[in-house]
Amino acid sequence: MKDAYIVVEHIYKKLRGREILHDMNLSVPSGAIVGLVGANGSGKSMLLRTIAGLIKPSKGKVWVDGKPLGKKHSFPDDLGIVIENVGLWPEYTGMENLLAKIRGKIGKQEMEEALKRVGLSPSDSRIYKKYSLGMKQRLAIAQAIMERPKLLLLDEPTNALDENGVALIHDLIFRERKRGATIVL
């Protein structure tokens, strides 16, 4: 597909003798929001990890933005991701965690804006390990969006959020698409 931002062709993944992904195919147009639906354990998170380049398929191919993932391109070039077990520092504040994750594409102002967009205060002095589950989820999303990536992979982004948090994240996702991001949930 010419205008597809993500192409997954005949992906298979086996772990410990168990087939997790079986002949998965997916084509996601640039600027789309796509939701993966399935039962627990059906392979949704594994598919997101494969698209992110975190897991190599046993068979099949993945292209992101026209580039095949593999030896030359291990990971998509411009990716924001939220998948369980986010690697944030327990002794750092939210802002300190974002500063630790920055790749030099943005400055402090953009990080503060990302925190505000998810409903967190940049001046909050609490450390990450003192955050509620919902606050931790919001910080993970702030990390994913702060550099305005072309691709967002969000594994259950509203987990642990209250009603207001869910509405805020839904709005944020639509705003990210409006700015041109391709989003897979």
C-alpha positions in Angstrom: 0.0 0.0 0.0 1.6 3.3 -1.2 0.4 5.6 1.6 0.8 3.0 4.4 3.0 4.3 7.3 3.1 0.8 8.9 3.1 -2.5 6.9 3.2 -5.8 8.7 3.4 -8.8 6.4 3.0 -12.4 7.4 4.4 -12.0 10.9 4.9 -15.1 13.1 6.4 -15.1 16.5 7.1 -18.1 18.7 8.2 -17.9 22.3 9.1 -21.0 24.3 7.4 -23.2 21.7 4.2 -21.3 21.8 3.0 -19.4 18.8 2.1 -15.8 19.9 1.5 -14.3 16.5 0.3 -16.3 13.5 0.4 -14.9 10.0 -0.4 -11.3 11.1 -0.9 -8.7 8.4 -1.6 -5.1 8.9 -1.5 -1.9 6.9 -1.9 1.5 8.7 -2.2 4.6 6.6 -0.2 7.7 7.6 -2.1 9.8 10.1 -4.5 7.1 11.1 -5.6 6.0 14.6 -5.9 2.2 14.7 -7.2 0.2 17.7 -6.2 -3.4 18.2 -8.9 -5.4 19.8 -8.6 -8.9 21.2 -8.8 -11.1 24.3 -6.0 -11.0 26.9 -3.1 -13.0 25.6 -4.1 -12.7 21.9 -0.8 -11.0 20.9 -1.8 -7.3 20.8 1.2 -6.2 22.9 3.5 -8.5 21.1 2.4 -7.0 17.8 3.1 -3.5 19.2 6.6 -4.6 20.4 7.3 -6.1 16.9 6.3 -2.8 15.2 8.5 -0.9 17.7 11.5 -3.2 16.9 11.7 -4.5 20.4 10.9 -8.0 19.4 12.1 -9.6 16.2 9.5 -11.8 14.4 10.3 -15.5 13.8 9.1 -14.9 10.3 7.7 -12.0 8.3 8.5 -8.4 7.7 7.7 -5.0 9.2 8.1 -1.6 7.4 7.6 1.7 9.1 7.7 4.9 7.0 8.9 2.8 4.1 11.9 1.4 5.9 12.1 -2.3 6.7 12.9 -3.1 10.3 16.0 -5.3 10.6 19.7 -5.0 10.5 19.9 -1.5 9.0 16.9 -0.1 10.9 16.4 -1.8 14.2 13.7 0.6 15.4 11.4 3.1 13.7 13.1 6.5 13.4 10.5 8.7 15.1 8.7 6.7 17.8 6.8 7.4 21.0 5.8 4.3 22.9 3.9 3.2 26.1 4.1 -0.5 26.8 3.9 -2.1 30.3 7.0 -1.8 32.5 8.0 1.7 31.4 11.6 2.3 32.4 11.3 5.3 34.5 13.5 6.2 37.5 11.7 5.7 40.9 13.8 8.3 42.7 13.3 11.1 40.1 10.5 13.5 39.8 8.3 13.5 36.7 10.3 16.4 35.2 13.6 14.7 36.0 12.5 11.5 34.4 11.7 13.4 31.2 15.0 15.1 31.3 16.7 11.7 31.6 14.9 10.4 28.6 15.5 13.3 26.2 17.3 12.7 23.0 18.2 16.3 22.3 15.3 17.1 20.0 13.4 19.3 22.4 14.0 21.6 25.4 12.6 22.0 28.9 9.6 24.1 27.7 8.4 21.2 25.5 8.8 18.7 28.4 6.8 21.0 30.7 4.1 21.3 28.0 4.0 17.5 27.7 3.5 17.1 31.4 0.7 19.7 31.4 -1.0 18.0 28.4 -1.4 14.8 30.4 -2.6 16.6 33.6 0.7 16.6 35.6 2.5 19.6 37.1 6.1 20.2 35.9 6.8 21.7 39.4 5.5 18.6 41.3 8.4 17.6 43.7 7.1 14.1 44.4 9.3 11.3 43.1 8.0 8.7 40.6 7.7 5.9 43.2 5.3 8.1 45.2 3.0 8.6 42.2 -0.4 6.9 42.0 -0.8 4.3 39.2 -2.8 6.9 37.2 0.0 9.5 37.6 2.6 6.9 36.5 0.5 6.2 33.4 0.2 9.9 32.6 4.0 10.3 32.9 4.6 7.4 30.6 2.3 9.1 28.0 4.1 12.4 28.5 7.4 10.7 27.7 5.9 9.1 24.6 4.5 12.4 23.2 7.1 15.0 24.3 9.2 14.9 21.2 6.1 14.9 18.9 6.9 11.6 17.2 5.5 10.6 13.8 4.5 7.2 15.3 2.8 6.6 18.7 2.4 3.0 19.9 0.2 3.1 23.0 -0.5 -0.2 24.8 -3.7 0.4 26.9 -3.0 4.1 27.4 -6.0 4.6 29.7 -5.1 1.9 32.2 -5.4 3.1 35.8 -6.9 6.5 34.8 -10.0 7.9 36.3 -12.9 9.2 34.1 -11.3 12.7 33.7 -7.9 11.1 32.8 -9.5 8.9 30.2 -11.2 11.9 28.6 -8.0 13.9 28.7 -6.0 11.0 27.0 -8.7 10.5 24.3 -8.5 14.3 23.5 -4.7 14.1 23.5 -4.8 11.2 21.0 -7.0 13.1 18.6 -4.8 16.1 18.9 -1.7 14.0 18.1 -3.5 12.7 15.0 -4.4 16.2 14.0 -0.8 17.2 14.1 0.0 14.3 11.8 1.0 11.4 14.1 0.1 7.8 13.2 -1.3 6.1 16.3 -1.8 2.4 17.1 -3.6 1.5 20.4 
